[in-house]
Amino acid sequence: MSFETKEEVLGKILLEKKPVCPNCGIEMTLWEVPSIPFGDGLGWGVPYLFLCFNDECPAYKEGWDSIKENFGHNASYRCFCYPGTETFECMPVFSKMGGTGQIIDDETVLQQEILKENIKKGFSILADCYVTKDYVTVLNLLVDSTEPARVRLKAAEMIGDIGEVDVIEPIRNLKFPNKPIQKEVDKAIAKIHKKFFTRECPFCAEIIKKRATICKHCQRDVAGK
């Protein structure tokens, strides 16, 4: 079973025609759902929704009095729609600014498109590197913090397959904040050591042969260590 990433879901939604609010007829706004649960506590079920942020919408304007009268709270409603459906519901908001922090504006969409292109470009470079065994370029992508996380994760995986002993020192000395990348880097180092029958001296950390009994760098006895 395959699962879509948030980027893939967003890409599909951006191709859809935006729905219009059934209460006011105004085009709705793409909105990223927050991490907090909603309704029955099971979550929203989708990463994105369409919301009506028209302050003149009847549902929003009349909602203030309705909620105050029935529940005694200072709140109103915003109409929302599930992407790809004609299912409209209402969610409570407690101020005019409620929910506006999750609006997916044009700038956000542009950033997503740039990210998608950078990932595509990075994966294309990695594919070529795998064929040519160009582990130096793979290493450069891995250590470049400006590269997308997905590209760096794939580079970490690949460096274990085609990398040689000389890549261990550069990546061993780096700490990757992204835990999946760090985990893949650690696996890659172990894979390279296994492939070339090497290990790291427990005293000076220099790379030595797995069967070595004396470290050629620090001259310490490493037999059985």
N, C-alpha and C positions, 0 to 999 in steps of 0.2 A: 504494500500500500504506500503510495507517495503522498506527501503533504506539501502544500504550496507555502512558500515563504510570504511574509507580509509584503515584500517588494513585488512578488508575482501577483498577489491579490490586488495590490494597488494598481499595477500595470493594466490589469483587466478592467478594473473599475473606471480608470481614466479613459478607456475607449467607449464607455457607455454614455448615453445621453442623460444629462442630469434630470431628475424628476422635478415636477412642480408641486408645491404644497397644495393639497386639496382644499385648504381653508382660505388661502389668499391668492392662489394662482401664480405665486412668485417662484422662480427657479431656486431650488434648494442648494445648500452648500455642503461640499464633502467634508467629513469630520472624522477624526481619529478617536476611537473610543478610549476612555481612560482605563487604567488597570484596576480600578475599584469595581466591585460587583454591583449588579443592578437587579432590581425586581426580586426574583426568588433566590438571589444570591449565587446563582450558577454562572453568572457572567453574561456578557452581551452576546456571545456566540459568533461574532464577526469582529474583525479588527477595524472596520470602517462603516460609517453610516452617512446618510444624507440628512441634514437638519435644515429647518427653516429658521433663519435668523432675522426675518422681517419683523421689526418691532411694531408694525401696523397690522400684523396678522391677527384676525379675530380670535384665534385660539390663544394667542399670547396676551392680547389686550384684555380679553374677558377672563382669562385664567386667574389673574390677580384677585379679582373680586370673588370668583367661584371658590378658590382654595381658602381664602380668608373666611368666607361665610361657612363653608362646610368643615374645614379642618382647623381653622384658627391660626394658620401659618402665613407668613409673608412670602409667597412663592407664586409661580405661574407655570405654564406649559410651553414647550417647544415641540412642534410636530417633527417626527423623524421617519425615515424610510429605509428599509433594508435594500442595499444595492442589488440590482437585477430582479427586483420584485415590485409589486404594487401594494406592498404591505405597509400601511402607515399607522403609526402609533404616536403617543405623546409621552414625553419625559418631563419631570419637574425641574425647574431652575429657580434659584433663589435670589438672583439679581439679573440686571440687564446684561452683565458681563459673563454670566454663567455659561460655561461651555466654550467660550470664544477662544480659550487657550489651545484648543485642539483643532481649530479650523485648518484645513489643508488649503493654503492659498497658492497663488500662481508661483511664488518663489519656492515654496516647498515642492511643488510638482516639478519645477525646473531642476531642483537639486536631486530629486529622485531619478529624473531622466539622465542627468550627468552621472550619477552613481551607477545606473544600469549600463551606460556606455563604458564606463571605466572598468566595470566587472567584465563585460564582454571583451574589451581590449586586453585585459590582464589574462583572462583564460585563453585567449588566442595566442598570446606570447608564450604562456606556459605549455600549450600544446606543441608549439614549434620547438621549445627547449627540450621537451621530453624526447622528441624524435632525434634531435641532434646531440642529446646528452649535455646540453649547455647548462651545467649546474651553477655557473657563476651568475648568469642572469637570473636564475631562479632564486639564488641567495640574495641578490639585490632587491628583488620584489618582496622577499620575506622580511627583510630588515627595514624596508621603506614604510614608515608610519603613515604616509599619505595614501598608500594603496588601500583599497577596500578590504575589509576584514575577510571576506570570502576568498579573495585572491590570495591574501597572505596565508590563510588556512590551507588552501590547495598547494601553495608553494612549500609550506612546511611538510606536507605529506609527500610531495614530490622530491624534496631534497634528500629524504631518506632512501629513495629509490635510485637516484642517479648521482647523489653527492659523493664526494671523496673525503678522505680524512681531513683535508685542509679546511673544510667548512665547519668543523666541530668547534674550533676556538672562537670564531666570530659569533656563532649563535649561542654557545655556552655562556658567554659573557653578557648576553642580553637577557633582560627580564621582560616578558611580554604581558602586558596588563590583561589581554584577552586570554582567559583560561583555556578555551579549546585550542587556541594557537600554541600556547605554552605546552600543553599536553602533547600536541602533535610534534612539536620541536623535540621534546624529551624522547619521544618514540623514535624520531628520525635519528637522533644521536646514537641511541642504542642499536638501531638497525645498521648504521654505518660501521660501528665498532664490530658488530657481529660479522659483517660482510668482509672486513679487512683484517679480522683477527687481532684487534687492538683493544686497548683499555686506557684508562687514565691513572697515572701514578697517584696513589693515595697520599703521598707526601708533598709532591711539587705540582701535581695536576697536569704534568706534561703527558703527551700521548706516547705510549710504549706498546710493544708487542704483548699480546695476551699471555704468552708463555714465558715472558721475561722473568728472571729471578732477581736481577739487579737493574735498577732504573738507570738508563744511560745518561740521564740529565742530572739527577741529584745523587747518584751512586748509592741510594738507599736499598736495603734488602726488601724486595716486594714479593718474595716467594710466599704463596699462600695468602696474600693480602689483596 
